[in-house]
Amino acid sequence: MTDFEKDDSVVLHDVHSEFDGETGTVTQVMETMFGDATYTVSFEEGQEQGVPADALEAAEADADDDEEE
């Protein structure tokens, strides 16, 4: 499981979300009372709150930018 930080670009994988499969930006990291992290992710059309780390994947757009240099 990967931990994410604020401003990381991520892809959401949640079939119950209207943003499933979309790339967004982590805008807030919150720790639960059990020590796990949940995230608020902003997309062009809105945001999703309380997203667990296992529903997120690091977006590969940043790696593509590095290869072009």
N, C-alpha and C positions, 0 to 999 in steps of 0.2 A: 504494500500500500504506500502510495506516495503522498507526502504532505505538500501542500501548496501554500504560497505566500501571497499577500496582497499584490495586485497588478500582474499576477501570472495569467497567461492566456491558456484557457482550458476548453475541452470539448465535453459537453454534458451528455451522459448516457442514462436516460430515465424515460422509459416508454410512457409514463404517466404525465410527463411534462410537455407543454407546448413547445419547449425549446430543445427537445431531444435531438441530438446529433449536431446542434449548433455550437459555434465557437463563441466564447464570451470571456470576460475578464473578472478575476476574483476581486471583489471590492471590500470584503470583510471576512475575517477569520474569527470564529467564535469557538470557545472550548466548552464542551458539555460538562455536566457535573460528574460524568464518568471518565473524564480525561481525553475524550475523543474530540476531534475538530469537526465543525461543520462550516460551510462556506456560503456566502452570498455571492452570486455570480450575475453580472450585468451583461445583457445582450442588447442589440440594436433596438429591439421591440419591447424591452422590459427587463425584469430580473427574476431570479429564482432564489429563495432563501432556504436555509437549513439543509443544504445539499451535503451529503456525506462524501468523504474522500473517495470511496469506492465507486461513486457514480461519475467521477471526473477522470479525464485523461489529459495529460499535457498536450497542448496543441503544437503541431510541428511547424507552424508558420515561422517561428523564430529561427529554427534550424535552417530553413530554406533561405532566409535573409542572409545568414552567415556564409552560405555556400556561394552566393553571388559576388562576394567581395574579391 
